[in-house]
Amino acid sequence: MLCVALACLVGAGCGGKSNGAAGDAKATSPAATTTATGKGESTAATGANRQFIAKADAACRRVNGELRKSKAKGSKPAQLAALVVANETIERKGVKKLSKLTAPAPLAEPWKMVLIYREELANELARLAHAVRRHDTGPFARLQKAKKEIRAKLAAEGNKFGFKDCARTG
């Protein structure tokens, strides 16, 4: 039972393997964002903002690629737990690297939220790994729901400001 529940959770994108909020969020191009700067330009339309978004998305693309490459070595609980721990490590290292990027002022708050949501996903992975080690399937449904909600927030915030790869994980 533990293997089946964990496989479903890991396969559903536990910190990775996501196309956005539950797979249905659409990426918004920087030019299409509607957040106004007060000067008739969208937040993402300024040159500095476009450059930052491109740089951040490139960094997120690398982290997401690592998450996609991360695979379980089998279907035993210990092997699936190792995958969860590996994904948590990838996500935390990614957040650390991403947090070194300095966003232009109009993107500072949304960028902060992107980092917070990615950190929350890593925290959910840690909770899942802890449950797996205890052979406790009880929190799986709650963890799945929490991940889905966090990923939806990440996608909404990222897409709203023109991020593509930073608006999703894995």
TIMARTI-432635 format. One record per atom (N, C-alpha, C): x negated, y negated, z. Coordinates in steps of 0.2 Angstrom, whole numbers, plus 2048, in hexadecimal, padded with zeros to 3 digits. Last residue first. Layout:
<vexdos>
XYZ...
</vexdos>
This chain:
<vexdos>
7CF7967C27CD79C7BE7D079D7B87DB78A7C57D578E7C77D57947C37DF7797BF7E07807C07DA7837C37DB76C7BD7E276D7BF7E47747C07CE76C7B87CF76B7BF7D676B7C27D176D7AB7CE7737AE7CE7727B67D87607AA7DA7667A77D776C7AB7DD7507AF7D97567B07DC75C7AD7E77467AF7E37487A97DE74D7AA7EF7447BA7E973F7B97E57417B37F874E7BA7FA7477BA7F57427B87F075A7BB7F37587B57F57517B47EC7597C97E77597C47EA7577BD7F975A7CF7F57547D07EF7537CB7FE7667CA8027607C97FD75A7CA7F476F7CD7F676E7C67FA7677C67F576E7DB7EE76D7D87F076B7D18027727DE80076C7E07F976A7DC8017807D980677B7D68047747D87F87857E27F67847DB7FB7807D77FF7847EE7F97807ED7F777F7E680978D7EB80B7867EC8057827EB8027997E98067967E380878F7E47FD79B7F67F879A7F07FC7967EA80879D7FD8047977FE8007957F980D7A97F78117A37F780D79D7F88027B17FB8047B07F48087AA7F38037B08097FD7AE8067FF7AD7FE8107B780B80F7B080D8097AC80A80D7C38068127BF8038117B88058027C780F8017C78088067C28058027C981D8027C281B8027C28138047D881E8097D38208087CC81D7FA7E181C7FD7DE8168027D98187EB7E48237F17E18257F47DE81E7DE7E88247E37ED8217EA7EA8237D57DF8287D97E282E7DE7E782B7D07DB81C7CB7DF8207CF7E28267DB7D58177D97DB8147D47DF8197DB7C981F7E17CE8207DF7D581D7CF7C381B7D07C58227D57CA8237D37C180E7CD7C580F7CE7C88167DD7B78107DE7BE80D7D97C380E7D67AD8167DB7B08197DD7B78167CD7AA80B7CA7AC8117D07AF8157D77A58027D37AB8007D07AE8067DB79A8087E079F8077DC7A68067CF7928077D279480D7D779A80D7CF7907F97CA7947FC7CC7978037DB7887F87DB78F7F57D57937F87D677D7FF7DB7818027DC7887FF7CC7797F67CA77B7FC7D077F8007D57757EC7D177A7EA7CE77D7F17DB76A7F27DF7707F07DB7767EF7D17617F47D47647FA7D876A7F87CD75E7E77C87627EB7CC7657F17D97587E37D775D7DF7D27627E47D874D7EC7DE7527ED7DC7587E97CD7467E77CD7487EE7D274E7EF7D37427DB7CD7477DB7CC74A7E27DC7397DF7DE73F7DC7D97447DC7D372F7E57D87337E97DB7397E57CB72B7D97C872E7E07CD7327E47CF7257CE7D072D7CE7CD7307D57CC7187CF7D371A7CE7D47217CE7BE7197D27C37177D77CA7197D57B67277CB7B77207CB7BD71F7D07AF7347D67B47327D17B472A7D17A173D7D77A47377D97A97347D479D74E7DB79F7497D67A27437D979C7567E67967517E479874C7DF7A775E7E57A77597EA7A17547E97A37687DD7A77637DA7A875D7DF79B7707E579876D7E079C7677DD7A47747EF79E7707F179B76D7EB7AD77B7E77B07757EA7AA7717EC7A57867E37A77817DE7AA77A7E17A378C7EF79D7897EC79F7847E77B17907F17AD78B7F67A77887F37B27987E67B77927E77B378D7EB7A97A27E87A979E7E27AC7987E37AE7A77F57A77A47F47A67A07EE7BA7AC7F17BA7A77F67B37A37F57B67B67E87BA7B07E57BA7AB7EA7B07BF7F17AC7BC7EC7AF7B67E97BB7C27F97B67BE7FC7B17BB7F77C27C97EF7C57C37F37C07BF7F67B97D37ED7BB7CF7E77BE7C87EA7B97DA7F97B37D77F77B47D27F17C67DF7F97C47DA7FE7BE7D67FC7C57E87EF7CA7E37EE7C87DD7F37BD7F17F67BB7EE7F07BF7E87EE7C47F58017BE7F18027BB7EE7FC7D07FB7FB7D07F57FF7CA7F18007CC8007EA7CC8017F17CD7FB7F57CB7FE7DC7D17FC7DF7D27FE7E77BB7F67D77C07FC7D77C67F97DA7B57EA7D67B17F07D47B57F77D47BD7DC7D07BD7E17D57B97E77D27B57CE7C97B97D47C87B87D87CE7B27BE7C27B27C27C87B77C87C87B57B67B77B07BC7B67B07C17BC7BE7AD7BC7C07B17B77BC7B77B77B57A67C47BA7A97C77BD7AE7C37AC7A07BB7A97A57C07AF7A97C37B57987B57B279D7B17AF7A37B57B878F7BF7BD7937BC7BB7997B97AB7897BF7AD78C7C57B37917C37AB7837B27A67887B47A878C7BA7B677B7B27B67807AD7B17857AF7B17717BC7B77767BE7B777C7B97A876B7B47A676E7BA7AB7737BC7B07667AA7AB76A7A87A876E7AE7B875D7B17BB7637AE7B67687AC7AF7547B57B27587BA7B575E7B77AC74E7A97A67517AD7A97567B27B874A7A47B574E7A07AF7527A47BB7417AF7C07467AE7BC74C7AA7B17377AD7B173B7B37B57417B27B47327A07AE7367A17AE73A7A77C172D7A37C073279E7BA73679F7BD7237AC7C17287AE7C172E7AA7B571B7A47B271E7AA7B67247AC7BF71679B7B971A7997B671E79E7D071979F7CA71579F7C471979D7DB72279F7D971F7997D271B7997DF7267AB7DA72B7A87D87277A17E971D7AE7E371E7B37DE7217AF7ED7137A07EF7197A47E87197A97EF70179F7EC70879D7EE70D7A27F56F67A47F76F879E7F46FF79B7EF6F37B07ED6EF7AA7EF6F27A47F46FC7B97F66F57BA7F36F17B47F17097B77EC7057BB7EE6FE7BC7FE7167B87FB70F7B57F670C7BA7FF7267B37FE7227B87FB71B7B680272E7A88067287A98057247AF7F873679C7FA7357A27FE72E7A37F373778F7FB7387907FD7367977E673678F7E973178C7F173178D7E27437957E173C7987E57377957F074F7937E974B7907E87457947F475B79E7F675479B7F07517997FA76C79E7F476779E7F676079B8087727A68057707A07FF76B7A180B7817B08097797AF8067787A980C78E7B181178B7AD8107837AC8057967BA8047977B38087937AE8067907C78097977C580A7987BE7FE7837C18037857C680778B7C47F178B7B77F47857BA7F97877BF7EE7977B47EE7937AF7F278C7B17E27A17BE7E879D7BD7E87987B77D77A87C47DB7AB7BE7E27A77BE7D67A57D57D47A57CE7D97A87CA7DC7A67E17D77A17E17D47A17DA7E37B37DC7E17B07E37DB7AC7E37EB7B77D17E77B17D17E47AF7D87F17C37D17F57BD7D07F17B77D07E87CC7D47E97CC7CD7EE7C67CC7E87CB7E27E27C97DF7E47C87D77F67CF7E47F47C97E77ED7C67E37F57DC7DF7FA7D87DD7F87D07DE7EB7E27E77EA7E17E07EF7DC7DD7F27E17F47EC7DD7F37EA7DD7EB7FC7EB7F27FE7E47F47F87DF7F27F47F67EF7F97F47EA7FB7EC7EB7ED7F87FA7E97F77F47EE7F47EF7F67FA8047F27F48047EF7F37FE7FC8068008008008007FC7FA800
</vexdos>
